[in-house]
Amino acid sequence: MTASVFVAGPVSWNSIVVLDRLPEPVPHMQFAEASWETLGGTSAGKALSLTALGRPTLLYALTAADEPGDRIRAAMAEAGVRALWGAGDATERHLNLMTRQGGRVSLYLASPAATDGTHDPDLHAAMSAADVIVLDLAAEPLRLLPAARDTARPIWVDVHDYDGTADFHRPFLAAADAVFCNADRLDDPVAFLRSRVEAGASLAVCTLGAEGAVAVDAEGSVHRISAVPVEVIDTNGAGDAFLAGVLDARLEGADVPAALTAGARSAASALGTRHLHPSLDRVLG
């Protein structure tokens, strides 16, 4: 039977504004080079990429009964993503200020709080039925961490631009069998990756933007791969697509270098669209 993945975490409705430079913290005026609305959220990106790779995937995310929530649910359904929608007190919304070079400032306009756990038996059953659990940074996945650990399934986490000290990330790191991050706020990415393996993770990976990625495996060996050359349209979702490519390849039995290469290919597909994944091009235009 094909291995399956349970993904829990943020989905959002995003307004994207492309600028020639990120705003300085002083009163001023800038003109946008482009702007559009699209589906966002790190868990949405992973579920879209895994689904496109043919990996059986179930997304659990919170949305509210409002227009942004309707748009998110409809877009994910049209893209073929299986989803279990929790009732959130708000639908997550972002305003992302972007540059063509990949700079980004994400302004959170709304974010749902954790639920009261009414549907936890169903969620525990869904996690137990999966072969791998991916928990992304948000209040609801944080609440689900004990239940996820109780399933004894491998837990993969993506701590994004972790600085090595932020408290919110620590429970995710402590539970992780595989850790993903980027190098934006790490002085020594390899040292951080080694620390996660020494703490019990079997794989730790750091994406390096145009320079590719570096990983440390369970034996402490360091692996590096180059990025796949691509004309970059939008960087949103590239890290999520990278993790999805690595996870899919590992579930197929690939070694770490081959899995990283698969991740780079998957990330390139996301970089070539202004949406989280090319499968949304026909849905959102």
N, C-alpha and C positions, 0 to 999 in steps of 0.2 A: 504494500500500500504506500502511496506517495506521502511523504512527510508533510505535515501541515503546520501553519504558524498562526498564533493568536497575537494581535497587535492592539494595545490599549494606549490611548493618549489623545492629544489635541487634534482636532480639525477646526478650520476657521474659514471665514470669508474675508478675503484680503483686498485692499485697495493698494495697488502698486504705483509708485511715482518714481520715475527715472530722472535723476538730476546729473548735471555735469560734475558736481562735487557734493559731498554731504554737508549739511548746514553747519555753520559755525554758531557757537552759543552767544550770538549778539543779534539785536534787531536788524533785519535786512530783508530784501526781496530777492527771490530766485524764480526762474522760469523752468517749468518741467519740460524735459525732452519728449516724454511719453507718459501715458498713464492708462491703466486698465483695472478691471476687477476680475478676480479669479478665486478659485478654491485654494486654500492653504492649510497649513498644519503639518507638523512633522510626522504624525501617525498616518495622516492621509497620504503623504508622499510615499511612505514605506508600503502601505497597503496597495496603492496604485502600482508601484513597481513590482512588488511580489506577484500581484495578480497578472500583470502583463507578462511576467516570466513563466506563467503557468503554475505557480506554486499555490496550492490550496490555502487560502488566507481568510481569517475572520477578523474584521476590525470592530473594536468596541470604542465608542466615543460618545461624548455628550453634545447634544444640540437642544435648542429650545423650539417651541412652537411659534416661530416667527419667520419673516421673509428670508433672512440669511440662512437660517436652519433649513428651510424648504429648499433653497438653492443648493446647499451642500448635499443634502440627502438625495436630491434628484440627480446631481452631477455624478456622485459616487455610484449610484445605481446604474446610470447610463454607461459608465465606464466599466461595469461588470464586477464591482467590488462587493463582496458579501459583508454585510454590516449588521451589528447589533447596536441600535441607537438607544442610549440612555437619555432620560429626561433631565436636561440641564436647566438651571435657573437663568441661564443666558447662553446665547450662541457666541462662541469666540470670534472676535473681529480684530484685524490688525490693519494699521497703516504702515506699509513698508516703504521707506525712502531708500532708493537704490542708486548705485552708479554702474556704468558699463563695466567698470573694472572689478565689480563684485563687492564693493562697500555697501553696508546695509545698516540702517537703524530701524528697528521694529517697534512701533508704538502699539501697545495693547489697548484697544478701545473697549473691549469687554472680554471677560474670561469666566467660565463656569466654576462654581465651587464644587467640592466633592459631594457625592450623593449620601443619602442616609443608609445605604447598604441593603435596601429592600430586595434587590434582585441578585444579591450575592450568591445564593445557591446556583442560579443559572450561570453566573459568571465563573464560579469555581468549576462547574461541569464543563464549560467551554474551554477553560484553560487546561483542565485535566485531559481533554480530548486532543489537544494540540501536542506537537512534538517539541516546539520551541515557543516561548513566550517573549514578546518584545514589549517592554514597558517604557514609555516615554515620559519626559519630565512634565508633570502636571499633578494637581491635587488628587484627582481620582485614581490614577495609577499608583501614586504614593500610598493611598489608602488600601489598594489591592496588593501591595507588596507581600504582606504576611500570607495571604491566600495563595499567591503565586508560588511562594517558597514551599508552601504545604503540598503543592502538586508534585514536587521533586523534578519538574521539567526544567531544562536549561533556560536561564533568563538572560536576554540580551538587552543592554541599555545603551542609550545614546545621550551623552552628557554635553554635547554641542561645544560651546565655547567656555568650558569649565576652566576656572582659574587656579584650581588646585586647593582651594580653601572653602568655597561656598558651602554652607551647611545643608541647603536643600538637596544637593546632589548626593550627599553621603549615604543615605539609606539605599539609594539606587546602586551606588558603587559597591556597597557591602553585599548586595544580593546578586551581583552580576557574575555570570559565567563568561560573558563576552562584553567588553567595554569599547565603545566608539566615541571619538571626540574630534575636534579640530584643533589646530595649533594657534588659533588667534590670541589666546591669553596664557599660553604655556611657554615658559622660558626654555624648558628642556623636555620636549615631548617624549623622547625615548626613555628618559628617567621616569617620567610619569607612567608610561606604559609598563615598564619593568616593575614599578611599585604595585600596579594592579595585578600583575601575574603573581608576584610574591604574596599578595593578599588572597590569592585563590582563584583568580580568573584564568581561564584556559586560553584566552585570546584577548589582546588589547590592540586597538588600531587607532591611528591618528591620521586624519586627512590633512594634506598640505596644500590645498588649492591647486594651482597650476603645476606645482612640483610633485604631485601624485599623492602617495600615502606611505606610511611606515607602520609596521606591526611588530609586536613581540608575541611569540607563541608560548605554549606551555613549557617548553624546554628552555626558554630564555633566548632563543635565536631571534635575530632581528632581520626583517624582510622589508625591502623597499620596492615600490613599483612607480612607474611614470604615469602621468595623466594621459588620457587619450586625446590627441589634438582635435579640437572642435571649435566651430564658430559659436561663441557664447552669446546667447540671446538674453538669458536670465539665469542667475545662480540659485534661485529658490528651488529647493527640492533635490539639489545635487547630492548633498550628504546623505539624505534619506535613500536615494536611489543607489548610492554606493553601498550602504549597509545592506540593502535588500539584495543586491547582486552578490555580495560576499556570503550572506546567509543562504541564499538559494544554492550557490555553488558548494558550500560546506555540507548542506543537506544531501547533495548529490555525491559526496565523498571526495571532493577536490581538496588538495593540500592547500596550505596557506598562500603560497605564491600564486597558484592558479585561481584561488578564490579572490585574492586582491585584484588580479587582472580582470576577473569577471565584474567585480565592483566598479572598476574604472570604466569599463564599457557601459555599465548601467548608468553611472553618473553622467557620462557623455550624452546619453539620450535625453536626460533631464535638462542639461545645459543648452540643448538646441531648441527649446520651446519656451514660450513665455508663461506656460503653465507648469504645474508641478510635474507633469508627465505628458508625453505625446498623446497618450490615450484620451486626454482631455481636449485636444485640439478640435476634434470633431464634435465634442459636447459643448464647449464654451466658445469656440471660434477664435 
